[in-house]
């Protein structure tokens, strides 16, 4: 009791005390292990068709983006460090992914989860500040109920904190049927963590199913589009064709050799 009274006598100590208490409360609410568990549990879960406001103030529904793979990133616009870094890194990853998979191969959504402040104007300003002007990338605002429901679908955890929010740093990849396909973690992640699941979705198109030529083209692009650590980019690896050709030559040569040996050792020849 005496310690508490002494703290309350000094305004500066009072501020420090309250700040420490708030930080302790926030740390108790946000548990990284629990957040990761909830995030992983969302894989395979369908997401609802929620209504959002685009940065141009037009209304959009989430299922309007169905039919293509979808990348979803949750941010809050008043964040001055983590969310801007995450968005800038995602911009670089998206650029590399579209170079490898096609400009229109997937869509990207950045959604503000601070519904009270992440207005369409705030989201537009956030996109401009991070230098994001790519096509097929939308910055969306939603109501508190919509954000809460979508976060549950995505396995996205966030809690109020003294400096805004504590939240899991995740990017969610959603398949063309609006189901969570994979999660990517970290402010700065390795490029294959995002591109590999997208590659699997893009090159397994329903339109190519049952069509030999289209299916073969997708199979070739799936296996020949590979990551080069030396350049940090995805490239179409033509050397695989040479390896396959050499393999056929070796197998054919072995077959011919065995056939000739069989002919020479066959009685009566």
N, C-alpha and C positions, 0 to 999 in steps of 0.2 A: 504494500500500500504506500509506503514511504517513497519507493522508487517511482511509482506512478505519479505521486504528488509532485516530486521534484521535476519530473519531465514536463508536467503541465505548467510549471511556473515559467518556463522558458519557451517563447514562441518558436524559435528555431528547432529546439529539441522536439517540440510538439509536432512540427511538420515532419521531421525525420521519423518520429514514432508512428505517425499515421501512415506515412509512405511505406515503412517496413511492414506494418500490419496489412496494408493493401497487397503488397507483394507476396506476403505469406499466404493470404487468402487466395490470390490468383494462382499461385503455384500449387495449392491444395486442389483447386478445381481442375486444372489442366494437368493431365498425366500423359506423358508421351507414349508410354507403353499401351495404355488403354486406347489412346487416339489411333495408334497404329493398328491395334486389334480391330477396332470399329471400321477403320478404312479398308482393311483386307476382307472383312466380312461382307462388304458391299459388292465385291466382285461377283458377277453373275446376277445382280439385282436389277430389275427393270426400273427406270426412272419415270416419274409422272409427267404429264403434259401440262406444265405450269406456264402461266402468262407473265411476260416481262415487258419492260419498256426499254426500247433500244436507245442509243445515245442521240438519235435524231428524233426522239419522242414518239416513234411509231411502236405499236403494240405487236409483239411476236409471241408465239407459243413454242415451247421447246420441241415438240414433235414435228414442227415445220422443218427441222434440221435432220430428221430421220431420212434414211436412204443412203447416207454417207457416214463414214466414221467421224466422230466428233471429239474434240479436245476441249476440256472444261477446266478453267483455272478460277479459283475463288480468291478475291482480294478485298481490301478496304482502302478507299482512296486517301484517307488521312494518314496512312502509313508512309513513313519517310525513308524507310531503309529496306526491309525485307521484301515487301510487295513490289516496289519498283525494280529491285534487283531480279526478283523472280520473273517479272514480266519481260524485262529486257533479255534475260537469258532464254526465256521461252520464245521470244521473237526470233532469236538466232537459230534455235532448234527448229522452229516451224519453217523458216526459210530453207534450211538444209533438207528438211523432210520433203518439202514441196519440190525442191530441185530433183530429188531422187524419185519421188512417187507421182508427181504431177501437180500442177498449180491448183486444180479443182478437185483433188483427190479426197480432201477432208475439210471440215469446218472447224473454226476455233471460237470459243466463247470465253470471255472474261466477265465474271459476274461479281458485283459488289455485294458483300454479305452484311455490310453495315447499312441496313435499310433506311435508317433515319438520315443518313448523310450521303449515301452513294446514289445521288440523283442522276438522271441522264446527262445533265450538264457537267456534273462532277466526273462522271465516267468518261465523257468526251475529253475533258481537260486532262484526265489521268492518261488516256491513250496518247494524247498529243505530247505530254511531258515525257513519256517513255519512248517516243519516236515510233510508235506502232501505226502504220498506215497500210498494212497488207490487206488484200481483198479476202473475202470470206472469213473475216475476223470481226466479231461483234462484241460490243461492250454493253452489258445489260444491267438494269436495275429491277429490283423486285420488292414486293411488300414483305413485312416481317414474317407472315405466315408462309408465304412462298419460299422465302429463304430458309426457314426452319425445316420445311418439308423436303426441299431439294437437298439440303445438307444431310438430312437423315438418309436419303436415297444414295447419296454419293459417299457416305461414311466420312463426311467432313466435320471435324470438331473445332469449335472456337468458343472462347470465353472472354468476357470483358476484363481488361487489365488497366493499370494506371496509365499506360501509354497507348491505349487503344484496345487491342485484342491479343490474346495468345491463341494461336491456331496451328494446326498441322500444315506443313508446306507440301501440298500434293497437287499434282495435275492428273486429272482423270481422263482416260480414254474410253469412249463409249462406242459400241458397235452400231451398225446401220439399223438395228432393231431397237435402239434406245435402251440397251442393257450395258451395265458397267462391265468393261472388258479387262482393264488393268489400271494400276495406279503407279504414278511416277513420283518419287519423293526427293525433296531437297531444294534449296534455293538455286543451286547450280548442279544439274544432273548430267550424267554421261549421255551423249546423243543417242546411242542405241537403245537406252531405256525407253525413249519415246518412239523412235522410228521403227523398232522391231515389231511392237504390237500393231502399229499403224500399217506396216508393210504386210503383215499377215492378213489384216482386214481388207486393205486396198486390193491385194492380188488374189483374194478369194471372193471375187465378185459373183453374186447370184446370176448375173446375166451371162456368165461364161459357163455355168453349169450345164452339162449335157451337150456342149458344143466343143468338138475336138480341137479345132484350131484355136479358138478363144481360150479354152482351158489350157492348152499347151503353152500359149503365149504367156498367160498368167503364171504358170508353173515356172517357166524359164525366168521371167522377171523376178519372181519370188526368190529363187535360188541364186540368181546371178547378180542381184543388187546387194552389194556387200559393203561393210564399213571398212575404210582404210584409216587405221590409227595414225599413219604418217601424215596424211593430209587433213584428218578430222572431218572427212566428208564421205558420203555414200557414192559409190561408182558402180557401173555395170561391168562386171568382171568377165571379159571374153576369154580369159585363159581357161575357164571351166570347159569351154567347147574343145579346146586343144587337148585338155586332159581326157575328156570323153573320147575324142578321136584316137588318141594314143592308146587308150584302154581297149577300144575296138580292134585296133591293129594288132595289139599284143594277143588278145583272145583269138583273133582270126589266125594269127601265125601259129599259135599253139595248136589250134584245131587242125590246120593243114599239116603240121609236123606229125601229130599223132595219127592222122589219116594215112599219110605216106608210110609211116612205120608199120601201121596195120596192114597196108597193102603189100609191103615187102615181105612181111612175115607170114602172110596168109598162104597155106599150102596150095600148090598147083598154079602159083603165079610167078 
